[in-house]
Amino acid sequence: MTAKEVVQQHLRYAEAGEWDEALAQIADDYKLTGLIPFPVSLFVRIGKKDSMRMHQARKRALPDFKFNKTYLEETPDRVKFQVNLTGTHTGVIDYRGILRGIPVVEPTGKKVELNPEYFTYFARNGLIYRTDGEIPKNAGVQGLVRAVTEG
């Protein structure tokens, strides 16, 4: 399988909340790295054990979320894409134990369309072993909290 095929399948499992299947596509030596700008710029490094926690928290907050991927670059072992997360805030936003400084927000029922985020996934032997994330200001968790609490 190409990196794009592995990632497409992995993200379909994450959208569906099929955590065991999504985790089975992550290599034991997996690392996610990236910059998250909320509440302050933090460089994040996550391993396999915690790789599903962000997806699970998002799925609880937005049970109908979709990644809405746009593929930007692709090689057999690497794929870069943009996501524009959408969903309806019918669950609690709760990132306690995952990210510091994020408020718990009760459901508002608001439909959200978040600003773009960028990810590069690397795969070998049919498994994702590395993800590099770029979460601009007003995107990601920060964008989600703002989208449901402002306006």
Protein Blocks (a to p, Z undefined) as FASTA:
>chain_A
ZZklmmmmmmmmmmnopaklmmmmpcfkbccddddfbfbdcdddddfklmmmmmmmmmmm
mmmbcfkiadfbdcfkbccdddddddddfbccdfehkaghiacdddehiacddddddddd
ddeehiafbdcddddehiajllmmmmmmgZZ
